[in-house]
Amino acid sequence: MQLILNDIGKRFRYEWVFRHLNYTFESGQSYAILGANGAGKSTLLQIIAGSMQPSEGRVTLQDKDGKPIADDLQYAQLSWAAPYIDLIDEFTLTEAIEFQRRFKPLLPDFDTPKLIQYLQLEASRHKSLRYFSSGMKQRVKLGLALLSQTPIVLLDEPTMNLDAAATQWYLQTVARYTQGRLLIIASNQAHEYENCQHHIYVGKASATNKS
């Protein structure tokens, strides 16, 4: 599978955040989107996820045979965790996982009880998400993204609101469960993307640089 950026640009009103971004992401590889605050890391990730339209250019997702995947089918190919994505507060933890599973199955090693156990949130399985701390909610978001059976995983500032123990949990989960998948992390915290094989730098009105 390939995810291709074709001359992507984004502007808000008359100001360009970035322009002329061209890049090809490959299955089985991990990528860090880097840049200063305000450089457009989260904006680019939202464009890749399909939740925001670029001002110019196009994102194309191709299957293993090089055939484009229709826009309305791309959602099933990716999972995504970000601080600005809201959980449904009225759901309990169990209900939130069951709802997610209606659209995206979990990895083969998991069902709802096993995922709750892996999240280390057994005591809160029947608690409404509105009563979860910010760190607990972030762990739920990461668990749903990393442990859903999707070939693409997108993470934006994944350790925001996590304490030291939860950060270690995240690092172990990323290392264990993203092998063979396409992983893209937007961050300016080195520990969040320390294992990423490729670095992509975004800057105001400039193309990506790769290292």
Secondary structure by P-SEA (a helix, b strand, c coil): cbbbbcbbbbbcccccccccccccccccbbbbbcccccccaaaaaaaaaccccccccbbbbbccccccccccccccccccccccccccccccaaaaaaaaaacccccccccaaaaaaaaccccccccccccccaaaaaaaaaaaaaaccccbbbbccccccccaaaaaaaaaaaacccccbbbbbbcccccccccccbbbbbccccccccc
